[in-house]
């Protein structure tokens, strides 16, 4: 028989280790049926500040085995305090921006009501300035003269286990979406502060299970979903069969084809999950109809890179280096990236310095290029045709992904990351509705699951953090009958699929931009 | 029957699996009776895991057990429950997150 009950009765009150004290929520995590989202009214109300309402939101700690695989200590270091301060000193030296962000905040309050997690949880420590203050007060204590001499009078505080526990909680209630930084008159990037805090915590043995387990999975198997090359091949073959059944045409999903013109790099969720796979079918149909030779690669079967979420440059580089192996093997001319928010930020903003320059790729094309830009260009040149009437049952709106909106660009013009996905949706559908302007483009709200927080450990936070976007969506749902939330991010897709039903909206409302392309594309013979 | 289930409901020793074990894990997952159709899903997951050492996409499951698309769902059988009943190990956080549940 299962020994579950047997061990349960013998259990004695557990004495927590220091590490467990840091990782244990001050109030217990809520069960899924105890989480009650706000009612959808269509308006986003700024709440009255509460204390500690989000204190129960802490992700599970990463176990020692996987911490050590990433080169981090397997337990809280005995000298954790000194090691944390030394690491903070290193980061202040290495990232001058971090030093500037520590010094220039004037507490003007512009950011206070801009964070989706503050609006959703009402917890004052989720105001960006208060979150940053958790870091800043430690900085003052050890790195400023007034803090060293005057201590608390100068807003300086020693890093102790209790404060470390607050770090673990509130720096995992920031999805690094950078909405606050848009409104900061000084441009302070709280995401970078969160990344630094997570990097310091990993360095002393306090790591988050979800992000760190996934990075281990990428190193060991090749992608976040843990699909080895053999499983990936079988999956693509099976999906190819489905595609042939649907279209009556042999539309390919090639893998590891040496010499293909285009190497397509996409989040592994596109191979595995729904609605992600619908966009994958879209990419395949576009390449098929344009007559382009292309391939996925089992070496680079993951566009995502959680090294960014934990603020660890070494991990980010190691994950990205898989792409170098793929380019050397496939020898493509072009590199195209699928629908994934943080992956596009990394591809656009960091790949070149992490693993570039891509000298072997054709300089006549962007290195890399976003799939939306690629497809829209084919449409504009008439190389593929989209029949909008096939989507006449759909009234879409577009949710800008934070890392695309505020961490990257697309195309040749400023703001291309906003116009290109919208133009592609409009090329696929006769109707299009925009959500409230305070919630789109550079002011977009995070889906509530970005930045390494897309784990069920943080379900309550995810439900509450999605609230501002859900309100904006419900407004156009009510006023214009919008029935499709178009997305270009694997995390957004998974987050909304799970969260929409909690708000009483059907999960099928969420889908990819290339899902719309896939249903509109004309697969007839080319003229 | 001699077998252990861990805190999350996964069978600890894969070798200890048989259909009686499956029925006990199913009860642990809140499924009182495993129908033949459910057992087909569970057997397929075991054989897929043996061949590919990976979690199958749900369309592949349905196709192979001759059920309509999107057959693995809350009404029929939750995919993660089916995986646990099949006595297979923790597939990892990302698989759990991306299973439509």
Interface residues (C-beta under 8 A of the other chain):
Chain A: X1 X2 X3 X4 X209 X210 X213 X214 X217 X224 X225 X226 X227 X228 X230 X231 X234 X235 X238 X239 X241 X242 X268 X269 X271 X272 X273 X274 X276 X277 X454 X455 X456 X494 X497 X498 X507
Chain B: X1 X3 X4 X5 X24 X28 X51 X52 X53 X54 X55 X56 X57 X58 X59 X60 X63 X70 X91 X92 X93 X94 X95 X96 X97 X98 X99 X100 X101
